[in-house]
């Protein structure tokens, strides 16, 4: 392919995301419908480039009514490969595959034309919609022929040099009425207009640090960074743009390198550098917003970690189709690892890892089979298959810090075993208290922690900040055991979640009382993050949102009264005060206990509920108690004991197993037992506290890994838009 036409005008920058609707798509395979030969006489008039846009391999800079423009350059006589589709005007008829044609350039590079015969469906009628695409190959998947590999420079002022060898794609569509022809139907159009598919993004780089920076390119995330192809809607035969792979900006990226490294002085800016984004919201006719972001690529990866970069995905709106968008990329010095686009929960982007043939494999979280009969086991399940006694979890000496982890395709993933302080950044510290009850649900009265200083780790950096926790009153009159049962069945946490406002500035007295490294104490409220923890039967739902210095939020209770996370018990919110609400589900997988040498080895926790069988009214087991009607009042499935592996600290890479939840373990003979135990040997059951742990007796724990880069959604599966459910 040689030089092809393009003109683009300057337009406004990104706007915020409004919706995530997605229509289903299908391939463009050949159909069995009968076809006819029709004659096409097409001429694309490109003499008015201010109105329409096309593909360019060479772009001449200029101005158009005061705005930045890029003017096309063509060569007379050259031929351009294209794909052509013919359907009825409404797109409901004519589903045959796209046909390959060649467009001829003429009239000083201002015309693209085609004259010839082409097969079309018999049922399209005399009114057709003609679609022509340039830049896609003719294979069955119809992907883009090529992507740019460079980010060409376009000077902000003064002389500008032409941009060459920059592949992009274009389309032209027109409704045409048939005219009599000598060989079947004939369709003629002399005014088809070609338009750029996607948008060019004009990037301005600003150095707001006090250091000289060396940059080598730009990294586009989302917006069609990978795998764009032509596909067809299930509802009609019209072609649309789709992605062959995951479009999540956090998992879909492409590098655009500079022709030479850019040295950027403190306080200076540079630009513009051009990046091609093939997907623009609703350009393809689907009610779908496409979002993404652009990061600078530093010459030194170590230097890159020092600076704040905006990773918040933003929508490229429909108005940008075929035009130039402006994006200012600010590089700022880190004052804290936490800000509006970087909160601790975003660094946990994978569900769980398990062992298979002595290597770690990333999978979507398995579910658990919960027992309803006394003595039955809690077993993990995945894809409706039982994960048997194959050591799917890890004992502490099975893994080590620095070990590489791969996905199901064998690709190495940039993940690591978190430290205890990294885990503390997403889960509440000191969750388990006396008798293994969560400290936040020891009684039915409202819970308020008061302020306490917590030390956490985020993205390799440690900090200490003040936190408050709050939970509304449970209601009714219930002893602690009954309260724990309702919590473990997943009802209580939904109705009465734990709210936390964390990592704020400690008071002078709190700073004085802090016994850790005082240099870690935060100096302001810019790092404050809000959490909502919801205990379900098989997982903890964690919602988190950046709060910062928002004066409307002073305590954890304000998160409830100000409706930060929800407006009703059954409704989630996706953002608060312009900041995204991030959701993760931390699943409760029961650790496996290994007892060698026994004739019968039961590795999984078993339920002990002989005195409280499934379906028994709880008030019968606990007479005199009153249970509010919002809670399920019969014995149901119960949350299992669970835990995780982590490194002891950022300086001590010893791998330890930590318990996250456990049931009460000091029952007496007269107590009503509803709990979990393990087999100590072939015949004897024991609570966790009574089990030996030595070189041969051990627990294997689930392994949850953290990523180096933050993400909005869980890798391999979207983890947003869930509703509250019993």
N, C-alpha and C positions, 0 to 999 in steps of 0.2 A: 504494500500500500504506500502511495506517495502522498503529496500534499493535498489536503482537503480543506474545505472552507470553514471558517469560524469568525464570528464577531461576538464579543461579550461586553456588557455594560456593568459598571459598578452598582452594587446594591448593598442593602444593609446586612448586619451581622446576624449570628444565630439568635434564635428565641428559645424560650423554655418549652419543654415537652408537655403536651396536653393529653394525649391518648396513646394507646398501644394496640389498637385494633389490627387484626391481620386476617385477610381473606385467604382461603385455601387456594393452592395452585396445583397444577398438574403439568406433565410434560407435553411436548408438541409432537407426538408420534404420528405417523401416517395413519389415515383412516381408510375405510373401505368404501366411502361414498364415491359416486360417479362424478367424473370431471368433464369439463369442456375446455376447448382452446379459445382463449380470448386474446385480443390484441391490445397492447398498451402503448400509448404514445405520451411519454412523460417528459416534462421539462421543469426542473427546479430553478426558479428565478431567484438568484441571490444578489440581485442588484440593490436591494434595500436591506443591508445587513443590520441596520439598527433595530429592525423589528424581529428578525428571526436569526437563529444561530445554527451552526453546523460543526462538523469535525475538523480538526486542524492538526497537521503535522508541522506547520510553520505558522506562527502568529506574529503579525506586525503590530507593535504598540501604537496607540494613538489616543485620541479623545473623541467622545461622542456626547454632544450637548453638555460639555463641562465635566463629564465623567470619564473614568479610565475605560479604555476599550482595547480589544485585541482584534485586529483586522485580518481576514483570511488571505492566504496566498495559494494560488492554483497554477497548474501548468496545462495549457491547452493540449488536448489530444490524449491525456492520460485516462486510464480506466480505473474505476473504483469498485471493488467488490461490495455487494450489498445483498441483503435478504429481503424478499418481498412477500407480503401476505395479502390475500383478498378475502373479505368476509362481507356479509350483509351489514348495513349501516348500524344495526343494533347489536352486531356481534354474535347473534344466535345461530347463524348458518355459515358454513364454510370452514371446517376445522382441519382441512388438509395441512400438511407441513409447509413451512416457509420455503419459497423457491429462491435459488441463487440467481442473481442477475449482475450485470456490469453497467455502471453509470459512466458516461463519457463527459469529460470536462471540455467546455468551449467558451467562446466569447470572452477571452481574456481572463478566464478563471472564474467567471460569474455565473455559469450555467452548469448544471448536472442534468443529463438527459438519458432516456432509455426509450427505444423503439423496438418492439418485438412481440412475439407470441408467448403466452404463459398459460399453464393449466390452472383452472379454477373450478370450484364445485358448481354443479348444475343448478343448485338451489339458491344461489346468492342473488339472483334476480338482476334487474337492470339498474338498481341503485346499489353501489358497492362502497365499502370503506377500504381504501388502499393504504397499507402501511409499508414503509421502506426503512430498513435499519442498516446502518453502516458501523462497522467495528466489531460485529459478532461473526463467528465462524459458522459453517453450515453443518456441524456435527449434530447428533441427536440431542445433546444437552444445550447446544447453542450458547456457549460462554463468550465473554469478551475475548477478542483476539489477543489483546495485550493491555498491560497497564504501564503507566509511566514509572520509571525507576529513579527519576531525578525530580528535584524541586527547583525549577528554573528561577533565576533571579529577574525581578522586574523593579528597576530603580524607582524610588518614591518620587524623585524630581530629576530634572535634567535628561540627558540622552538615555534612551532605552534601546537595547539590542533585541533583535527578533528571537523568538523562542522556537527552536527547531526540535524535531524528533520527539514529539510529545503526544503519544497516542490517546485519544479519547473517542467516544461513541456519539452517534447522532441518530435521529429519527425524523421522518416526515410522514404526515397522515393527511388524507384528503377524502372527502365524499364526492364520488364521481358518478354521473349518469351515462349509461351506454348510448352509443351512436351506432347506426347500421355499419357493418363491416363486410368485406368480401369473404372472410373466413370466420364466421361466427360473430360474437359480440366484439365491439371495439370501444375502448375507453381512452379518452384524451384529456390531459391536464397540463397546462403550460405555466402553472403558478404554484406548484408545490413548494413549501417552505421547510427547510431542514432546521432542526433545533437540537442543541446540545442535550444529550442525556446526562443528567446530573448537573453538577455545578463545579466551577473552579473556585477555590478558596485562596484568597490573597492574604498571606500570613505576615504580620508585622511582629517582630521579636523585640521585647523590651527587657533589658537587664536592670532589675531593681535591687541587685545585690551590691556589695562593696568589693567584688572581685572581678578580675578579667575572666571571661568565659570563652571557651572554645567549643563550637557546635559544628556538627557534621551533617545534620539533616533534620527532617521532620517525620513524625510517626502518626499516621492517620489511624484512628480507632473507629470501627463501625462505618456507617455511611457508604457501604458497598466496598469496603477495603479489600474484600476477598470474595471470589466466586460468583460474580454477577453473571446471570444468564437470562435468556428469554424463556418465558413459560406461558401457559395459558390458564385462564381462570376456569374453575369447574362450572361456573354459571354461564359462560359464553365462550366464544372462540377468540376473543381479543388477546393479543400478546401483552404481557406485563413483564416488568423487571423483578427478578427474584434473586436470592442468594442461594448458592449451592451448599453453603455451610452455615454455621451459627453466626447470626448477625449481631450478637451481643458485643458492644464496643470493647468490653474487657477481654474478649477471646478472639476478636477479629481485627487484625491490624496489618498495615503495610508501611514499609519504609520508603521515604522519598529523600535521597541523599543530595547534598549540595555538590556542585561541580568542584568546589574547593572549600576547605574548612573556613568557618566564619569566626573571627575574633571580635567579641563584643565587650566593649569597655564598660566599667560601672556607670550606671545611669544612662547609657546609650541605647539606641534602638536601631534596628536594621530591617530592611524589607524593600520590596515585598518578595516573598517566595511563594510560588504557585503550587498548589496541591489539587489533584483531581479527585472529587467525591462523586462516584457514579449514582448514588441513591439520594434522591431528594423527596421529601414527603409529598405523597399524593400525586407526584408527577406521572406515575404509571397507571393512574386511574383507580387505584385501590385506596380505601379509607385507612391509610396507614401512615404513621409518623415514623421517620427514620432519624436516629440520633447517633451522635458520636462526639469525639473530641480529638484534638491534635496536641502532641507533645514534642518538645524539642529533643533531639538526640545529641547528647554530649560526647565529646571525644573520650572522656574518662567516665566510666560507669560509677566509680567511687565519688566523683564530683557531683554527679547527677543526684545521688542520694541526699546531698546536703540542702537541696532547694525544694521549695513548695511549687508544685506544678498542678494546674487545674485539670483534674480528671473527671469532673462532673459532666456526664453526657448531656448534650443539648441537641435540640431538634434543628435540622436544616429545613426551613419551612418551604412550602410549595412555591412561594413567590421567588425563590432562588433558582428555580428550574431554568437552565440555559443561561445563567448569568454568573457574575462574579460576586462572591461573598467576601466580606472583610472580617478577619479574625485577628485580634491582638492577643499575643501569647506573652504573658508576664512571667518572668522568672524571679521568684522572691526568696529571700533568705529564711531558713527555718528558725522560728522562735519556739515552736512546739511541733511535735509530730501529729498533733490533732488540730484540725480546722474544719471548715464546712464541707470539704470534699474528701477528708481523710479522718475517719473515725475508727476505733479499734475493731468493731464488728466486720468492717469491710475487708480485713485481712484474713478472714476465715471464709474461703470461697469454695471449699470442697466439703463433701459430706463425710466420708469415712474411707479409710484404707484397710484392706485386709490382705492376708497372706495366701498366696497360691504358688506352689512350687518354689517356695523360698524367696519370692519377690513380692513387692508391694504393688497392688493394682488399685487404681482409682475406680470407684463404683458409686452409683447413686445409693443412698442409704438403704440397707435392708430393713424390712419391717420385723416385728417380733410376733411370734405366736404365743399369746398369753394363756395360761392355764385356767380353766374354770372348775376343774376337779382337784381335790386334795391330792398332793403328791406329784402332780404333773409339772413338767418343766417349761421354763421360758426359753424358747429357741429362736434364733434369728432366721428370717426367711428372706429370699431374694428371688424375684421373678417366679413366684409360686413354687420354688424349690427349697427344700430344707438344706440349710448349711450345716452339715453334720460335724462330727467330732474330727475336724481336720486342722485344728489349730488356726482358725481364721483370724483370731486376734493375736496380739503380741505380748509376750512376757517382757519384762524390762531389758533383759540381755539379748533379746532378739533383734533389736534395732539400736542404732547409734547415731548421734549427732553427725551430720555431714553425709549420711547415706543418701543416695539418689533414689528418686521415686519416679515411676513410669506410669503412663496411662494404659488403657487396654490395647492400644496400637503400638506399644513399645516406645512411645515418645517420652523423653526425659522432661519432667516437670520441675519448675523452680519453686520447690516447696521445702519446708523444714519442720521438724518436731518443735512445737512451741515450748517456751519456758512456762513455769508456774505463773509468773507475772504476766505473760501474754494471755494465758487463760483467764487470769483475774481481770483482764481488761474487758472481757465479754461476759463472764459469769460472775455472780455475786460472790465475793470472798466469804469464807466462814459460813457456807450454806448449811452444813450439817452441824447440829448442836447435840445436846444431851439426848441420849436414847435414839440418835440418828434422825430426829425430826428436823425438818428445815427450820431454822431459827425464826423465819418470818411467819410461821404458822403454828406457834406454840399454844395460842389461845384464841378465842373468838373476838377479843377486843381489837380495836384498830392498832396497827403496829406503826411505830415511828422510832427510827434508830437513833435520832440525834445525829450530830455531825461527827464523822470519823475520817481520818486521813488514810488513804490507800496508796500503795506503791504498785505501779503497773509498768508493763513494757509494751510499746507500740513501734512497729517497724524498726526494731533494733535500738530504740531509744527508751530510756526509763524516765518516769516522772512520778511525782507524788502530789495528790490533790485531795481536797475535802469532798465528802460524799454524804448524802442523806438518802434514807430508804423509807418508804411508806406503803402501807396497805390498809384499805378500808376495813371497817368492822365486818366480821363474817355474818353475824346474826345468830339467833337461836342460842341454845345452851347445850354444849357438847364437851365431853372430856377430851383430853389430848389425843387418845387413841382413835376415837371416832373422827376427830378433825383430820387426823393424818390419813384415815381411810378415804374420806371424801376428797382430800387433796390428791391421793394416789390414784383415784378413779378418774381424775381429770375434770371434775365439775367445779371444784372450789377455785382453782387457778384461773379458769375462764371468767368467772364472775368477779373474783377479787384478786386481780394480778398484783404483783409487786412492782412499784415504781421506784426508780432510782435516778437521782441527779448527781453526777459524779465529776471528779477532776476539777473542782473549783478552787479558788484561792482560800487557803486556810487562814483562820484568825491568828493574831499574834500569839495567843495562848496555845493554840493548836500547833503552830510552828515550833514553839518552845518545847512542847511535850513530845514532838516527833523524834523518835530515836534513830531513824535511818539517816541516810546521806542527805543533809539539809540542802545541798545544791540541787536536789531533784524537785524541791517544792516549787510549784507553779506560782508565778508572781501576779497573776490576774485571772479573770474568769473566761479568757478566750478559749480555753480548752474544755469547757463544760459540755458534757454529753448526757442526754437523757436515755433511759432504758425503761422498757416495760417487759417483765418476765411473766410468762403464763405457763404454769405447770399443767401439762396434759398427761394422759395415761401413759404414753410411750415416748414423749419428748418434751423439751422445754422450748417454747417459742420465745425468741428474743427479738424485740423491736428496739431500734436505736435511732436517734436523731441528734444532729448537732444543735446545741443551744447557744453556746458562746456567751456573749455579754448581754443577751436579751433580758432586760430588767423586769419583764412580765413574769419570768420564772425565777423564783427565789428558793423554793424547796421542792422535794420530791412530790409532796401532795399537790403542788401547783400543776404537775403534769396531768393529774386526774381532773382537777377543777377547770383547767384551761383547755381541756380536750386536745392535748398535744397528739395523742395516738389514735383516738377514736371519739366518735360522737354518740355512740350507742354500743351496748355489749356485743352486738352482732356486726359491727362495721369497722373495718380498718381504714385508716387514712394513709395516703402515699407520701405526703409531705407536710411539713409544718414550717411556717414563716419562710417559705421558699427553699427549705432544705429537705432533701429526700429522707424518707424513713426507710431504713434498711431492715430487712427481716431475715433471720436465720432460724432453722429448726435444729436444735441439738438433741439428737435421738438417744434414748436410753437403751443401750445395749448391755446385756448382762455379762460381766466378766466370766470367763471359763476357769473353773478350778480343776487342777490336775492332781490326781492321787494315784501314783504308780503302784503296781503290784496287786491291785485288787481284782477280784474276779469280775466285778461289775463296777464300772467307773461312770458316774454321773457328773458330767462336767458343768451342767447348767443349773441355775437356781431352780428349786422346786417350791411350789406354793404349799403352805400349811394353813388350811382353812376348814378343817373337819367340823369345828364348832360354828363356822360361819359360811355355809355353802353358798354357791352362786345363786343369787335371787332372793336371799333371806332379807326381810326388812331390817334395816339397821337399828331401828328403835326397839325391836324385840331383843337384839343383842345388847343394847344399851338403854334399858328402861329408865324413864325419867328424863331422857334427852329430848330436845326439840330441834328438828332439822327444818330450816326454811325450805319452802316448796321449790325454789330455784335449783336446789341440789337433788341429784338422784338419791333416793333414800333406801335403795336395796344394795346388797353386796354384789359388786360387779368385778370387772377385771382391774387388777391393781398394778400400779407402776412398779417395775422390777428394780432391784439394786443395780446401780450403774456406775461407771467410772471412766477414766481416760489415762493415757500415758502422757508425760511431759518431761522436759528437762528441769532439773532442780533450779537452775538460774542461768543468767546470761554468761556467767563465769564458771559454772559447774555444770558440765554436760551429762552428769549422771541421770539415767532414765529412771523415773519413778512412776508407780501406779497410784492414782488418786481416786478415792471414792467421791462420787458426786451426789448420789442418793442411796440411802439404805433404809430398811424398815427397822422397827424396834427389835432389840435382840436380848432383852433381859426379862422376858416373860416368866411369871411364876406358874405353878401348877393350876391355880384357880383362874388365871387370866384367859380371856377369849383370844385365841391365837388366829391372827390373819396376817401372815408375814411370809418371807422367803428364807429358805435354808439351802444348804448344799449337802451332798453326801460326803461324810468324812471318810468313810470306807465303804465296803460293799453293803453294809446294813445300817450303819449309824448316820443319822442326820445331825448337822450342827450349824449353828449360826456362824456368820463370817468371823466374829470375834474369837470363836473357839477353834478355828481351823489352823493347823500347823502350816507354816511357810518356811521352807528351807530349800536346799539344793534340788530336792525332788518334788516337794509340794509347793505349788505356786498358783497365782492367778495370772491369766492372760487378759489384757485390757484392750478395748477398742483404741484405735489410733486415729486421731484427728490432726490434720496438718494445716499449717498456716502458709500463706503465700507472701512473697516479697512485695508484690504490688497489690493495691487495694482494688476491690471490685464492687459493683453495685448488686449483682445477682450471683447466685451460686453457679459455679462452673458445671456445665453439662445439663443443667436443669434450672429453669427460672424458679426463684423462690420468693415471688412477690404475689400480691393480690389474693391472699388467703382470707377466709372469713372466720370469725369466731364460731366454734361449733362445740357441742357437748360430746 
